[in-house]
Amino acid sequence: MTIANVANDLNFQVIGQEMYSLIEELYPICRSITGEGFRQTLRRLQCLIPLTVHEVPSGTQVFDWTVPKEWNIRDAYVKNAVGDRVIDFRQSNLHVVNYSVPIRQRMSLAELKQHLFTLPDHPDWIPYRTSYYKETWGFCLSHRQYLELKDEEYEVCIDATLEPGHLTYGGYYVAGESSDEVLFSCHACHPSLCNDNLSGVALVIFLARHLAAGPHRYSYRFLFIPGTIGSLTWLSMNETCLSNIRHGLVVACVGDKGHPSYKKSRQGNAEIDRVFSHVLKHSDPDYEILDFSPYGYDERQYCSPGFNLPVGCFSRTPHGRFPEYHTSADDLTLVTPAALADSFSKCLAVVNVLEGNRTYVNQYPKGEPQLGRRGLYRLMGGVADSGLDEMAVLWVLNLSDGTHSVLDIAERSGCGFDSIRRAADALIECGLLK
Ligand SMILES: [Zn+2]
């Protein structure tokens, strides 16, 4: 039973629904790069896969960075002169600038306004703001709410703690026949935002479950980390085993209705870059391949020059290019089960190509072997009753000289990977290929 066989039996509609349900469950949690919200998220994920949770103390040096103090929040509000909560953390955790230091103080509107953030162009949306590495505080609110604030005295309270503690991340390793690894990484540090990046979390969870269920050639590693500081921490603690990573993907923003997009690794022509491009080219009329740039998600760290790992990034609409990005409008209406299922199927197709991308040798390279004599003549009539493409058979025979992989042959012939692989399997069966 190969991964491809297993994939044929999957009901993608059901999987899309399950991914969406997981996002619904995780959506209310107030996550950050450290703290209980992140732990609570991992505990929920541990019900789905046997995730190992790692705790790294605040103050730990990771390359040029330091693991920050741990942030936890219980409540936050701004009350007007009559004691009504005009900004209320209980209504949306986006109302508080993530990582705000605790404060309890009365102040004028003018003073309060120094700490308020809105989106005048989208007056009903609450922006998502963070201040991880500068100790300050603030509130985010809709511009409409902001315009309604009267010139009076306000009571401001952020009931939070910022103290030495830990950075938490989750990892899951599924061993394969080889110690060569495929890395899937997602950031899980955003509070109530769906596409960025609960969609990525859900996709990586369902991939992990799927890959743990069947045999495979590669080993697979799944990381659920806080953005930037999490990948730096993981890289710093695992520097000696990075040479096992053969291919990698950062997964983010994979639940919106936009078409799929793939951002290449820094290497630009790594196998994962070619495989993802091939899968999109052969499965979607609309897709986008983007060159590497040192901006985006954790591929920035994996692809920093000291590591230069073959890690690309899979998204639908890339970050910053959908108006709802980092606002309260990145909610449960922005992601759909159908888009999640499609993203899942793309990743499975990529895994399928990676797993099947081997190099063969034609055993009868002097002239074309006589296919009819070996029961392959029907193929040559161009009739597709066997499901084989006669051009694929000829391309495999011609290019299988020990230097061209199945993907090389697929790319050069213009055929899909599966078509070339089926031809190769048929030729192996009759002894023409090894
Ligand atoms: Zn983000």
Boltz pocket constraint, residues with backbone or C-beta under 6 A from the ligand:
constraints:
  - pocket:
      binder: B
      contacts: [[A, 190], [A, 196], [A, 326]]
      max_distance: 6.0
